[in-house]
Amino acid sequence: MKAKPASERERERETGGASEEIARGERFAFGDNWAKFLAVLNEERIIEAQNDLKKTLEIDSLTNTRFLDAGCGSGIHSLAARRLGAKVVSFDYDPKSVACALELKRRYYADDPDWTIEEGSVLDRGYLGGLGEFDVVYSWGVLHHTGAMFEALANVAPLVAPEGRLFISIYNDQGGASRRWRLIKRAYNASPKIIRALIVALCYPRLWGPSTIRDFLRLKPFETWRNYAKRRGMSPHRDVVDWVGGYPFEVAKPEVIFEFYRDRGFALRKLFTCGGRHGCNQYVFNRL
């Protein structure tokens, strides 16, 4: 793993880094969650991640491209991009997420010089400035967890090469509902384990009740639950924990993200909304 630059070390001295923020109840332990995900990762889920990239980016291959996974989590989409032929750079703020990605590389691409994994922050401009430009910058469900979402959104823009693509997902702004979820997430991270388990249990009816009822009415009980991992890569329970605990937590309406990047020389290529519900809106931009 490459040594972190001075600017990143300065930020860590100020904040204590991800581990200290987690210990203070200010940040969700995303790396712990991803470590559990690695135990259930299989070939089917990796292929699904590849297909997701191909469909959303409208490509068949990433050969001869540079791909940046900003906030790589488990590293599954970095792995998918590498399998599609890209030269991949992955980084994450959480050292345990970095460890997950390194484990994936060990399993599938040990000693591969075309996949680099580092510990770094999307809020550290000094670090980002040393990465260069990429044909694809991918950051799924990450920038809204930084505690400074619009700074993070701005920081990834210069990383996209001219005519390159930016693929991001950002939590949908539901107004009052989003504010309530923020309070729940903050309470979860500030609570002991037994209270966290209770909070997750209390959120299950809200998160899974409607789809479960629909499945029973369609005479296909638990169909959504059974197929969820194929669509999202993560198990339903792990995704519930990730949603309830995911903090810091910021949101934005689609038009806000569109205008933000339009003003920075990007054109919207594709948009997938979550239909006004909780969850992420997905955006693919082209840099002009």
CORMO-V937731 format. One record per pair of residues at least 4 apart in sequence whose ideal C-beta (glycine too) atoms are under 8 Angstrom apart, sorted by the first residue. I is the first residue (numbers start at 1). J is the second residue. D is the distance in whole Angstrom. If there is no record, write none. Layout:
{{I,J,D} {I,J,D}}
This chain:
{{1,98,7} {1,102,7} {1,117,7} {1,118,6} {1,119,6} {2,116,7} {2,118,5} {4,8,4} {4,9,6} {4,12,8} {4,118,8} {4,119,6} {4,120,7} {4,127,7} {5,9,7} {5,124,8} {5,126,5} {5,127,5} {5,130,7} {6,10,6} {6,126,7} {7,11,7} {7,124,5} {7,125,7} {7,126,3} {7,127,6} {8,12,6} {8,120,6} {8,121,6} {8,124,5} {8,126,7} {8,127,5} {9,13,7} {10,14,7} {11,15,6} {11,121,6} {11,123,7} {11,124,6} {12,16,7} {12,17,4} {15,20,7} {15,21,6} {16,20,3} {16,21,6} {16,23,8} {16,24,7} {17,21,7} {17,95,8} {18,22,6} {18,27,6} {18,31,8} {18,93,5} {18,94,5} {18,95,6} {19,23,6} {19,95,7} {20,24,6} {21,26,4} {21,27,4} {22,26,7} {22,27,5} {22,28,7} {22,29,5} {22,189,8} {25,189,5} {25,190,4} {25,191,8} {26,189,7} {26,247,8} {26,248,8} {27,147,8} {27,189,7} {27,247,7} {27,248,7} {28,33,8} {28,145,7} {28,185,7} {28,188,8} {28,189,6} {28,242,8} {28,245,4} {28,246,5} {28,247,5} {29,33,7} {29,94,7} {29,96,7} {29,245,8} {30,34,6} {30,73,7} {30,94,5} {30,96,8} {30,97,6} {30,145,7} {30,242,7} {30,246,8} {31,35,6} {31,92,8} {31,94,4} {31,95,7} {31,96,2} {31,97,4} {31,98,8} {31,99,7} {31,100,7} {32,36,7} {32,96,6} {33,37,7} {33,238,6} {33,241,6} {33,242,5} {33,245,8} {34,38,7} {34,73,5} {34,74,4} {34,96,7} {34,97,5} {34,100,5} {35,39,8} {35,96,6} {35,99,7} {35,100,6} {36,40,8} {36,238,6} {37,41,6} {37,74,5} {37,100,8} {37,233,8} {37,234,6} {37,235,7} {37,238,6} {38,74,6} {38,100,6} {38,103,6} {38,104,7} {40,45,8} {40,229,8} {40,235,6} {41,45,6} {41,46,7} {41,74,7} {41,76,7} {41,104,8} {42,46,7} {43,47,6} {44,48,6} {44,230,7} {45,49,7} {45,76,7} {45,229,7} {45,230,7} {45,233,5} {46,50,7} {46,76,7} {46,79,6} {46,80,6} {46,83,7} {47,51,6} {48,52,6} {48,230,6} {48,231,7} {48,233,6} {49,53,7} {49,76,5} {49,77,5} {49,79,7} {49,80,4} {49,233,6} {50,54,6} {50,80,4} {50,83,6} {50,84,6} {51,55,6} {52,56,6} {52,77,8} {52,80,8} {53,57,6} {53,59,8} {53,62,8} {53,77,7} {53,80,5} {53,81,6} {53,84,6} {53,138,8} {54,58,8} {54,59,6} {54,60,6} {54,84,7} {56,167,6} {56,270,7} {56,272,8} {56,282,7} {56,284,6} {57,136,7} {57,165,6} {57,167,6} {57,284,7} {58,270,8} {59,84,8} {61,84,6} {61,85,5} {62,67,6} {62,81,6} {62,84,4} {62,85,5} {62,86,4} {62,135,8} {62,136,7} {63,84,8} {63,85,3} {63,86,7} {64,85,7} {65,85,7} {65,86,5} {65,87,7} {65,134,8} {65,135,4} {65,136,6} {66,86,7} {66,87,5} {66,89,7} {66,132,7} {66,133,7} {66,134,4} {66,135,5} {66,136,8} {66,161,8} {67,78,8} {67,81,4} {67,82,8} {67,86,4} {67,87,7} {67,88,5} {67,89,7} {67,134,6} {67,135,7} {67,136,5} {67,138,7} {68,88,8} {68,89,5} {68,90,8} {68,131,7} {68,134,4} {68,136,7} {68,137,5} {68,138,7} {68,159,6} {69,75,7} {69,77,6} {69,78,4} {69,81,7} {69,88,7} {69,89,7} {69,90,4} {69,91,7} {69,138,5} {69,139,8} {70,91,7} {70,122,5} {70,137,6} {70,138,7} {70,139,4} {70,142,6} {70,143,8} {70,156,6} {70,159,8} {71,91,8} {71,92,6} {71,93,7} {71,97,8} {71,122,6} {71,139,5} {71,140,8} {71,141,8} {71,142,3} {71,143,7} {71,145,8} {72,77,7} {72,78,5} {72,90,4} {72,91,6} {72,92,5} {72,97,7} {72,98,8} {72,101,5} {72,117,7} {73,92,7} {73,97,5} {73,100,7} {73,101,8} {73,142,8} {74,97,7} {74,100,5} {74,101,7} {74,104,7} {75,79,6} {75,90,6} {75,97,8} {75,100,6} {75,101,3} {75,102,8} {75,103,8} {75,104,4} {75,105,7} {75,117,7} {76,80,6} {76,104,7} {76,233,6} {77,81,6} {77,138,6} {77,140,7} {78,82,6} {78,88,5} {78,90,4} {78,101,6} {78,104,7} {78,115,7} {78,117,8} {79,83,6} {79,104,5} {79,105,8} {79,108,6} {79,109,7} {80,84,7} {81,86,4} {81,88,5} {81,136,7} {81,138,7} {82,86,6} {82,88,5} {82,108,8} {82,109,6} {82,112,7} {82,114,7} {82,115,5} {83,108,8} {86,135,8} {86,136,7} {87,114,5} {87,115,8} {88,114,7} {88,115,5} {88,116,7} {89,116,5} {89,118,7} {89,131,6} {89,134,7} {90,101,5} {90,115,7} {90,116,7} {90,117,5} {90,118,7} {91,98,8} {91,117,7} {91,118,5} {91,119,7} {91,120,4} {91,127,8} {92,97,4} {92,98,5} {92,101,7} {92,119,7} {92,120,8} {93,97,8} {93,119,7} {93,120,7} {93,121,5} {93,122,7} {93,146,8} {94,98,7} {95,99,6} {95,119,6} {96,100,7} {97,101,7} {98,102,6} {98,117,6} {98,118,7} {98,119,5} {99,103,6} {100,104,7} {101,105,7} {101,117,5} {102,106,6} {102,117,5} {103,107,7} {104,108,6} {105,109,5} {105,110,7} {105,112,7} {105,115,6} {105,117,6} {106,110,5} {109,115,5} {120,124,6} {120,127,5} {120,128,8} {121,127,6} {121,146,8} {122,128,7} {122,139,7} {122,142,7} {122,143,7} {122,146,6} {122,152,5} {122,155,6} {122,156,7} {123,146,6} {123,148,6} {123,151,6} {123,152,6} {123,155,7} {124,128,6} {125,129,6} {125,155,6} {126,130,7} {127,131,7} {128,155,6} {128,156,8} {128,158,8} {128,159,6} {131,159,6} {132,159,8} {133,158,8} {133,159,6} {133,160,7} {133,161,4} {133,164,7} {134,159,6} {134,160,7} {134,161,6} {134,164,6} {135,161,6} {135,164,5} {135,165,7} {136,164,6} {136,165,5} {136,166,8} {136,167,7} {137,156,6} {137,159,5} {137,160,5} {137,164,7} {137,165,7} {137,166,5} {137,167,7} {138,167,5} {138,168,8} {139,143,6} {139,156,6} {139,167,7} {139,168,5} {139,169,8} {140,167,7} {140,168,7} {140,169,5} {140,280,8} {140,282,8} {141,145,7} {141,169,5} {141,171,8} {141,280,6} {142,146,7} {142,152,8} {143,149,6} {143,152,4} {143,153,6} {143,156,7} {143,168,6} {143,170,7} {144,149,5} {144,170,5} {144,171,5} {144,248,8} {144,249,7} {144,250,5} {144,251,7} {144,252,8} {145,246,6} {145,247,7} {145,248,6} {145,249,7} {145,250,8} {146,151,7} {146,152,5} {146,248,7} {147,248,4} {147,250,8} {148,152,6} {149,153,6} {149,170,7} {149,250,4} {149,252,7} {150,154,6} {150,260,7} {151,155,6} {152,156,7} {153,157,7} {153,168,8} {153,170,8} {153,257,7} {153,260,6} {153,261,8} {154,264,7} {155,159,8} {156,160,7} {156,166,7} {156,168,7} {157,166,7} {157,261,7} {157,264,5} {157,265,8} {157,266,7} {157,287,8} {160,164,4} {160,165,7} {160,166,5} {160,266,8} {160,285,8} {160,287,4} {161,287,7} {162,287,6} {162,288,8} {163,286,7} {163,287,6} {163,288,8} {164,286,7} {164,287,5} {165,269,7} {165,284,6} {165,285,7} {165,286,6} {165,287,8} {166,261,7} {166,266,7} {166,283,8} {166,284,7} {166,285,4} {166,286,8} {166,287,7} {167,282,8} {167,283,7} {167,284,5} {168,257,8} {168,282,7} {168,283,5} {168,285,8} {169,280,4} {169,281,7} {169,282,5} {169,283,7} {170,251,7} {170,252,5} {170,257,6} {170,280,6} {170,281,6} {170,283,7} {171,178,7} {171,249,7} {171,250,7} {171,251,4} {171,252,7} {171,278,8} {171,279,7} {171,280,6} {171,281,8} {172,178,8} {172,251,6} {172,252,8} {172,253,7} {172,254,8} {172,273,7} {172,274,5} {172,276,7} {172,277,7} {172,278,7} {172,279,6} {172,280,7} {172,281,5} {173,178,6} {173,251,4} {173,252,5} {173,253,5} {173,256,8} {174,178,4} {174,181,8} {174,251,7} {174,276,7} {174,277,8} {174,278,6} {175,179,7} {176,180,6} {177,181,6} {177,278,7} {178,182,6} {178,249,8} {178,251,5} {178,278,8} {179,183,7} {180,184,7} {181,185,6} {181,249,7} {181,278,7} {182,186,6} {182,247,8} {182,249,5} {183,187,6} {184,188,6} {184,199,7} {184,203,7} {184,244,7} {185,189,7} {185,244,7} {185,245,6} {185,246,6} {185,247,4} {185,249,5} {186,190,6} {186,247,6} {186,249,8} {187,191,6} {187,199,7} {188,196,5} {188,199,5} {188,200,8} {188,244,6} {188,245,5} {188,247,7} {189,245,6} {189,247,5} {191,195,4} {191,196,5} {191,199,7} {192,196,7} {193,197,6} {194,198,7} {195,199,6} {196,200,7} {196,245,7} {197,201,6} {198,202,6} {199,203,6} {199,244,6} {200,204,7} {200,240,6} {200,241,6} {200,244,5} {200,245,8} {203,207,6} {203,240,7} {203,243,8} {203,244,5} {204,208,6} {204,209,8} {204,240,7} {205,209,4} {207,240,6} {207,243,7} {208,212,5} {208,225,7} {208,236,7} {208,240,7} {209,213,6} {210,214,6} {211,215,6} {211,224,4} {211,225,8} {212,216,7} {212,221,8} {212,222,7} {212,224,7} {212,225,7} {213,217,6} {214,218,6} {214,224,8} {215,220,5} {215,221,6} {215,222,6} {215,223,5} {215,224,6} {215,225,8} {216,220,8} {216,221,5} {218,223,8} {222,226,6} {223,227,6} {224,228,6} {225,236,5} {227,231,6} {228,232,6} {228,235,7} {228,236,5} {228,239,7} {229,233,7} {229,234,7} {229,235,5} {229,236,7} {232,239,6} {234,238,5} {234,239,5} {234,242,7} {235,239,7} {236,240,6} {237,241,7} {238,242,6} {239,243,6} {240,244,6} {241,245,6} {242,246,6} {243,278,8} {252,256,5} {252,257,5} {253,257,8} {254,258,6} {254,271,6} {254,273,6} {254,281,5} {254,283,8} {255,259,6} {256,260,6} {257,261,7} {257,281,7} {257,283,6} {258,262,6} {258,268,6} {258,271,8} {258,283,8} {259,263,6} {260,264,7} {261,266,4} {261,268,7} {261,283,8} {261,285,5} {262,266,6} {262,267,7} {262,268,7} {265,287,6} {265,288,5} {266,285,4} {266,286,7} {266,287,6} {266,288,7} {267,285,7} {267,286,5} {267,288,6} {268,283,7} {268,284,8} {268,285,6} {269,284,5} {269,285,6} {269,286,5} {270,282,8} {270,283,7} {270,284,4} {271,281,7} {271,282,7} {271,283,6} {271,284,8} {272,281,7} {272,282,4} {273,281,5} {274,278,7} {274,279,4} {274,280,6} {274,281,6}}
